[in-house]
Amino acid sequence: LVCVIGDNGIGRRRAEELKGSMHIEFQSKGMSLTRDRIEAIGRFFGEQIELEISDIFNEQKEVAGTRVQLKFPLDLLEKIS
């Protein structure tokens, strides 16, 4: 099972640049927590869940967002259901 999530935000590189240039009190832990959860589920069920993160580009080859793709083995889905 493949799950694709698209975000039309400023992109990962620009977000990192802004974090470095601005004083931000809150540090987002969303991606690291999500990655940890995916790994824990995979270990628990003995299956590997693939996580791919890539940039989305517009016609001018500029970053136009982020794409997250999760690949779940069908064996895992049978174990969960």
TIMI-2910 file (N, C-alpha, C, CB; in pm, 1 decimal, decimal comma, always signed):
<rs>
+----------+----------+----------+----------+----------+----------+----------+----------+----------+----------+----------+----------+------+
!      n_x !      n_y !      n_z !     ca_x !     ca_y !     ca_z !      c_x !      c_y !      c_z !     cb_x !     cb_y !     cb_z ! resn !
+----------+----------+----------+----------+----------+----------+----------+----------+----------+----------+----------+----------+------+
!    +85,8 !   -116,7 !     +0,0 !     +0,0 !     +0,0 !     +0,0 !    +90,4 !   +122,9 !     +0,0 !    -97,6 !     -0,2 !   +122,9 !  Leu !
!    +66,3 !   +214,0 !    -91,8 !   +144,5 !   +336,5 !   -101,0 !    +55,1 !   +454,7 !    -64,8 !   +205,1 !   +353,9 !   -243,5 !  Val !
!   +103,6 !   +537,1 !    +26,5 !    +32,4 !   +657,0 !    +68,9 !   +119,8 !   +777,8 !    +35,4 !     -1,9 !   +652,1 !   +222,2 !  Cys !
!    +67,3 !   +870,6 !    -42,9 !   +143,4 !   +988,7 !    -84,1 !    +76,3 !  +1113,7 !    -27,6 !   +153,9 !   +997,2 !   -239,8 !  Val !
!   +156,5 !  +1197,3 !    +35,8 !   +107,7 !  +1322,4 !    +94,8 !   +184,0 !  +1436,8 !    +29,1 !   +125,8 !  +1324,0 !   +252,1 !  Ile !
!   +111,9 !  +1532,4 !    -25,7 !   +174,2 !  +1648,1 !    -88,6 !   +145,7 !  +1774,5 !     -9,9 !   +125,6 !  +1663,7 !   -232,1 !  Gly !
!   +246,9 !  +1857,5 !     +2,8 !   +234,6 !  +1983,7 !    +76,3 !   +287,2 !  +2094,0 !    -14,8 !   +313,3 !  +1979,7 !   +213,9 !  Asp !
!   +209,2 !  +2196,0 !    -38,8 !   +251,2 !  +2303,6 !   -129,0 !   +315,0 !  +2420,2 !    -53,8 !   +132,0 !  +2353,7 !   -209,4 !  Asn !
!   +385,9 !  +2391,2 !    +53,5 !   +451,2 !  +2494,9 !   +133,3 !   +580,1 !  +2544,3 !    +69,4 !   +480,1 !  +2442,9 !   +272,3 !  Gly !
!   +666,6 !  +2599,8 !   +150,7 !   +789,1 !  +2663,0 !   +100,5 !   +902,0 !  +2563,4 !    +75,6 !   +835,9 !  +2767,9 !   +198,2 !  Ile !
!   +885,0 !  +2440,2 !   +114,7 !   +987,7 !  +2339,2 !    +91,5 !  +1081,2 !  +2324,6 !   +210,5 !  +1067,4 !  +2373,6 !    -32,4 !  Gly !
!  +1150,8 !  +2212,7 !   +212,6 !  +1237,1 !  +2180,2 !   +326,7 !  +1358,5 !  +2271,9 !   +337,4 !  +1283,6 !  +2036,9 !   +316,6 !  Arg !
!  +1423,1 !  +2299,6 !   +225,9 !  +1544,7 !  +2382,3 !   +229,8 !  +1513,7 !  +2523,8 !   +278,2 !  +1610,3 !  +2387,8 !    +90,6 !  Arg !
!  +1409,0 !  +2583,7 !   +224,9 !  +1371,4 !  +2720,8 !   +264,7 !  +1328,7 !  +2723,9 !   +411,4 !  +1256,6 !  +2774,7 !   +174,5 !  Arg !
!  +1257,9 !  +2621,0 !   +456,8 !  +1217,0 !  +2614,9 !   +596,8 !  +1339,9 !  +2608,4 !   +688,1 !  +1125,2 !  +2493,1 !   +621,0 !  Ala !
!  +1440,4 !  +2530,5 !   +649,6 !  +1564,4 !  +2523,0 !   +728,7 !  +1636,3 !  +2657,7 !   +730,7 !  +1658,0 !  +2414,3 !   +672,1 !  Glu !
!  +1638,1 !  +2726,9 !   +616,9 !  +1701,1 !  +2858,9 !   +610,5 !  +1631,8 !  +2955,9 !   +705,2 !  +1697,8 !  +2913,7 !   +466,6 !  Glu !
!  +1500,6 !  +2954,2 !   +704,9 !  +1425,8 !  +3044,3 !   +792,5 !  +1449,1 !  +3010,2 !   +939,4 !  +1276,1 !  +3038,0 !   +760,3 !  Leu !
!  +1455,5 !  +2882,3 !   +972,4 !  +1482,0 !  +2842,7 !  +1110,7 !  +1616,8 !  +2895,1 !  +1157,2 !  +1477,2 !  +2690,3 !  +1125,0 !  Lys !
!  +1715,1 !  +2892,1 !  +1067,3 !  +1849,3 !  +2936,6 !  +1103,3 !  +1860,9 !  +3087,3 !  +1118,5 !  +1946,9 !  +2889,9 !  +1000,7 !  Gly !
!  +1776,1 !  +3162,0 !  +1047,6 !  +1788,4 !  +3307,4 !  +1049,7 !  +1693,9 !  +3374,9 !  +1149,5 !  +1762,6 !  +3361,9 !   +912,0 !  Ser !
!  +1600,4 !  +3298,5 !  +1206,1 !  +1503,1 !  +3356,5 !  +1297,4 !  +1512,3 !  +3289,1 !  +1433,4 !  +1361,1 !  +3343,9 !  +1240,7 !  Met !
!  +1485,3 !  +3366,0 !  +1535,9 !  +1477,6 !  +3307,3 !  +1669,6 !  +1339,9 !  +3243,3 !  +1684,2 !  +1502,7 !  +3415,3 !  +1781,9 !  His !
!  +1340,8 !  +3112,2 !  +1696,1 !  +1214,6 !  +3039,8 !  +1708,6 !  +1214,6 !  +2968,0 !  +1842,0 !  +1193,8 !  +2939,4 !  +1590,7 !  Ile !
!  +1116,8 !  +2997,6 !  +1924,1 !  +1107,1 !  +2934,9 !  +2056,0 !  +1062,2 !  +2790,2 !  +2045,2 !  +1010,7 !  +3012,6 !  +2145,1 !  Glu !
!   +974,0 !  +2762,2 !  +1950,5 !   +918,0 !  +2628,8 !  +1935,7 !   +990,8 !  +2555,0 !  +1824,2 !   +766,5 !  +2635,5 !  +1906,9 !  Phe !
!  +1041,7 !  +2438,1 !  +1852,4 !  +1105,4 !  +2355,2 !  +1750,2 !  +1012,7 !  +2238,9 !  +1717,4 !  +1245,0 !  +2303,7 !  +1797,8 !  Gln !
!   +970,8 !  +2230,0 !  +1593,4 !   +881,7 !  +2123,3 !  +1550,7 !   +951,9 !  +1988,4 !  +1558,1 !   +831,3 !  +2149,2 !  +1408,8 !  Ser !
!   +883,9 !  +1893,4 !  +1612,2 !   +936,7 !  +1757,1 !  +1623,3 !   +853,7 !  +1661,4 !  +1538,9 !   +938,3 !  +1710,9 !  +1770,5 !  Lys !
!   +764,9 !  +1715,1 !  +1456,5 !   +670,6 !  +1633,0 !  +1381,5 !   +734,5 !  +1523,0 !  +1299,3 !   +591,2 !  +1718,9 !  +1292,4 !  Gly !
!   +832,5 !  +1556,4 !  +1217,0 !   +892,5 !  +1455,2 !  +1130,0 !   +972,0 !  +1352,4 !  +1209,4 !   +982,6 !  +1521,3 !  +1026,6 !  Met !
!  +1045,2 !  +1396,2 !  +1309,6 !  +1124,5 !  +1298,6 !  +1385,2 !  +1033,4 !  +1204,9 !  +1464,8 !  +1222,7 !  +1370,8 !  +1480,1 !  Ser !
!   +925,2 !  +1257,0 !  +1520,7 !   +830,5 !  +1171,4 !  +1592,1 !   +761,6 !  +1074,4 !  +1497,0 !   +726,2 !  +1256,4 !  +1664,8 !  Leu !
!   +723,8 !  +1122,9 !  +1380,2 !   +659,5 !  +1036,7 !  +1280,8 !   +754,4 !   +926,5 !  +1236,9 !   +613,3 !  +1118,7 !  +1159,1 !  Thr !
!   +878,7 !   +962,0 !  +1209,1 !   +979,3 !   +862,9 !  +1168,6 !   +998,2 !   +758,4 !  +1278,6 !  +1114,3 !   +932,1 !  +1136,5 !  Arg !
!  +1006,8 !   +803,2 !  +1404,0 !  +1022,0 !   +710,1 !  +1517,0 !   +903,2 !   +615,4 !  +1527,7 !  +1038,3 !   +787,7 !  +1648,3 !  Asp !
!   +783,6 !   +667,1 !  +1509,2 !   +662,6 !   +583,4 !  +1517,9 !   +659,4 !   +479,9 !  +1406,4 !   +535,9 !   +670,5 !  +1511,8 !  Arg !
!   +694,3 !   +521,2 !  +1286,1 !   +695,8 !   +429,3 !  +1172,3 !   +795,6 !   +317,0 !  +1197,3 !   +730,6 !   +504,3 !  +1041,6 !  Ile !
!   +914,4 !   +351,4 !  +1246,6 !  +1015,2 !   +250,2 !  +1276,7 !   +967,8 !   +156,2 !  +1387,1 !  +1146,8 !   +316,7 !  +1317,3 !  Glu !
!   +902,3 !   +209,7 !  +1489,9 !   +853,0 !   +126,4 !  +1600,6 !   +745,9 !    +28,5 !  +1552,2 !   +796,2 !   +215,1 !  +1713,6 !  Ala !
!   +654,6 !    +75,0 !  +1467,7 !   +550,3 !    -13,4 !  +1413,3 !   +614,3 !   -124,2 !  +1330,4 !   +448,9 !    +67,1 !  +1326,8 !  Ile !
!   +711,0 !    -86,9 !  +1248,4 !   +779,8 !   -186,1 !  +1166,4 !   +852,4 !   -290,8 !  +1249,7 !   +877,7 !   -117,8 !  +1074,8 !  Gly !
!   +921,1 !   -246,8 !  +1354,6 !   +991,6 !   -340,9 !  +1442,6 !   +892,9 !   -432,4 !  +1514,0 !  +1077,3 !   -265,0 !  +1545,7 !  Arg !
!   +784,1 !   -376,2 !  +1563,1 !   +684,9 !   -453,6 !  +1637,6 !   +627,6 !   -566,9 !  +1552,4 !   +571,9 !   -362,2 !  +1686,2 !  Phe !
!   +597,3 !   -537,4 !  +1425,8 !   +535,9 !   -636,4 !  +1338,7 !   +637,9 !   -711,6 !  +1252,6 !   +434,4 !   -569,2 !  +1250,0 !  Phe !
!   +766,2 !   -676,3 !  +1264,5 !   +868,7 !   -744,6 !  +1186,3 !   +861,3 !   -714,5 !  +1037,8 !   +858,2 !   -891,8 !  +1207,1 !  Gly !
!   +817,7 !   -595,3 !  +1003,3 !   +804,8 !   -553,3 !   +863,6 !   +870,7 !   -416,2 !   +847,2 !   +654,3 !   -548,6 !   +819,6 !  Glu !
!   +917,8 !   -388,0 !   +727,9 !   +978,9 !   -258,4 !   +702,6 !   +881,5 !   -167,1 !   +629,6 !  +1107,9 !   -274,6 !   +621,5 !  Gln !
!   +859,6 !    -49,4 !   +686,4 !   +777,7 !    +53,8 !   +624,5 !   +874,0 !   +155,6 !   +564,8 !   +678,3 !   +120,6 !   +728,2 !  Ile !
!   +858,1 !   +182,7 !   +436,7 !   +947,8 !   +278,0 !   +370,5 !   +891,2 !   +419,2 !   +379,5 !   +969,8 !   +238,6 !   +222,8 !  Glu !
!   +978,6 !   +514,4 !   +409,2 !   +942,9 !   +655,5 !   +416,8 !  +1036,6 !   +733,0 !   +325,2 !   +950,6 !   +708,8 !   +563,8 !  Leu !
!   +979,9 !   +801,1 !   +226,8 !  +1059,0 !   +881,9 !   +134,5 !  +1008,4 !  +1025,6 !   +139,1 !  +1051,8 !   +825,1 !    -10,6 !  Glu !
!  +1100,8 !  +1119,6 !   +151,1 !  +1065,3 !  +1261,7 !   +152,9 !  +1140,1 !  +1328,6 !    +38,7 !  +1100,0 !  +1329,1 !   +291,5 !  Ile !
!  +1068,4 !  +1402,0 !    -43,8 !  +1132,2 !  +1468,0 !   -157,8 !  +1067,0 !  +1604,0 !   -181,9 !  +1122,7 !  +1379,8 !   -285,2 !  Ser !
!  +1136,8 !  +1686,4 !   -257,7 !  +1084,8 !  +1817,9 !   -292,4 !   +993,3 !  +1807,0 !   -414,3 !  +1200,3 !  +1916,8 !   -319,7 !  Asp !
!   +895,4 !  +1894,7 !   -420,3 !   +809,6 !  +1910,0 !   -537,1 !   +857,9 !  +2035,1 !   -609,9 !   +656,0 !  +1920,3 !   -497,3 !  Ile !
!   +873,5 !  +2026,0 !   -742,7 !   +921,7 !  +2139,8 !   -821,3 !   +814,4 !  +2186,4 !   -918,5 !  +1050,2 !  +2102,9 !   -897,5 !  Phe !
!   +811,5 !  +2319,2 !   -941,8 !   +719,0 !  +2374,5 !  -1040,4 !   +784,0 !  +2376,1 !  -1178,9 !   +675,0 !  +2516,9 !   -999,7 !  Asn !
!   +716,2 !  +2435,3 !  -1276,9 !   +767,1 !  +2439,0 !  -1414,1 !   +898,9 !  +2515,3 !  -1426,6 !   +664,1 !  +2501,4 !  -1505,0 !  Glu !
!   +923,2 !  +2609,5 !  -1335,0 !  +1046,8 !  +2688,9 !  -1338,2 !  +1159,8 !  +2621,2 !  -1259,1 !  +1020,5 !  +2829,7 !  -1281,7 !  Gln !
!  +1138,7 !  +2497,1 !  -1220,0 !  +1237,4 !  +2419,9 !  -1142,7 !  +1261,7 !  +2477,7 !  -1003,7 !  +1368,9 !  +2413,9 !  -1218,2 !  Lys !
!  +1162,5 !  +2550,5 !   -950,8 !  +1169,5 !  +2604,7 !   -815,2 !  +1095,5 !  +2510,4 !   -721,2 !  +1109,2 !  +2748,8 !   -808,6 !  Glu !
!  +1142,8 !  +2503,0 !   -597,6 !  +1075,8 !  +2418,1 !   -499,9 !   +936,6 !  +2473,4 !   -473,3 !  +1157,6 !  +2408,8 !   -368,4 !  Val !
!   +837,7 !  +2384,9 !   -485,3 !   +698,8 !  +2426,4 !   -468,6 !   +628,0 !  +2343,3 !   -362,6 !   +624,4 !  +2416,1 !   -600,9 !  Ala !
!   +704,8 !  +2277,4 !   -278,1 !   +643,4 !  +2199,3 !   -171,6 !   +724,1 !  +2074,5 !   -139,0 !   +502,3 !  +2160,6 !   -210,0 !  Gly !
!   +660,7 !  +1987,2 !    -64,2 !   +725,3 !  +1864,3 !    -17,9 !   +631,3 !  +1747,7 !    -41,8 !   +764,2 !  +1873,9 !   +132,5 !  Thr !
!   +689,0 !  +1633,4 !    -76,1 !   +613,3 !  +1510,4 !   -100,5 !   +662,7 !  +1404,1 !     -3,0 !   +628,5 !  +1462,1 !   -249,3 !  Arg !
!   +571,0 !  +1341,9 !    +67,6 !   +603,7 !  +1232,9 !   +159,2 !   +534,7 !  +1108,3 !   +107,4 !   +560,1 !  +1265,4 !   +306,9 !  Val !
!   +611,7 !  +1001,7 !    +93,5 !   +555,9 !   +875,6 !    +45,2 !   +585,0 !   +765,3 !   +146,2 !   +613,7 !   +838,9 !    -94,2 !  Gln !
!   +480,6 !   +696,0 !   +187,0 !   +490,9 !   +582,4 !   +278,8 !   +453,2 !   +457,1 !   +202,4 !   +399,7 !   +601,3 !   +404,7 !  Leu !
!   +536,0 !   +351,5 !   +215,8 !   +506,2 !   +223,3 !   +152,3 !   +492,6 !   +117,8 !   +261,5 !   +617,2 !   +183,5 !    +49,0 !  Lys !
!   +372,3 !    +62,3 !   +271,4 !   +342,5 !    -40,3 !   +370,6 !   +336,9 !   -175,8 !   +301,6 !   +209,1 !    -10,1 !   +444,0 !  Phe !
!   +410,7 !   -275,6 !   +349,5 !   +399,9 !   -409,7 !   +291,4 !   +260,8 !   -466,8 !   +316,7 !   +508,1 !   -503,6 !   +349,8 !  Pro !
!   +208,9 !   -540,3 !   +222,1 !    +75,6 !   -598,7 !   +238,9 !    +72,1 !   -695,7 !   +354,9 !    +31,7 !   -669,2 !   +111,6 !  Leu !
!   +183,9 !   -763,3 !   +383,1 !   +190,5 !   -853,6 !   +499,4 !   +160,7 !   -778,0 !   +629,2 !   +330,0 !   -920,5 !   +508,0 !  Asp !
!   +211,5 !   -656,7 !   +639,3 !   +188,6 !   -576,1 !   +759,0 !    +40,2 !   -543,8 !   +773,5 !   +271,6 !   -446,2 !   +753,8 !  Leu !
!    -23,3 !   -507,6 !   +663,7 !   -165,6 !   -474,2 !   +669,3 !   -248,8 !   -594,0 !   +711,8 !   -213,7 !   -423,0 !   +533,9 !  Leu !
!   -209,3 !   -712,4 !   +669,8 !   -281,7 !   -833,0 !   +711,9 !   -262,2 !   -858,2 !   +860,6 !   -234,9 !   -955,3 !   +631,1 !  Glu !
!   -143,0 !   -829,9 !   +913,5 !   -115,7 !   -850,8 !  +1055,7 !   -194,5 !   -753,4 !  +1143,1 !    +33,7 !   -836,3 !  +1083,4 !  Lys !
!   -213,6 !   -632,2 !  +1094,1 !   -282,3 !   -528,6 !  +1172,1 !   -433,1 !   -552,4 !  +1173,9 !   -251,7 !   -389,2 !  +1114,9 !  Ile !
!   -489,1 !   -599,2 !  +1061,3 !   -635,7 !   -612,0 !  +1052,4 !   -689,9 !   -733,8 !  +1122,3 !   -678,1 !   -615,9 !   +909,4 !  Ser !
+----------+----------+----------+----------+----------+----------+----------+----------+----------+----------+----------+----------+------+
</rs>
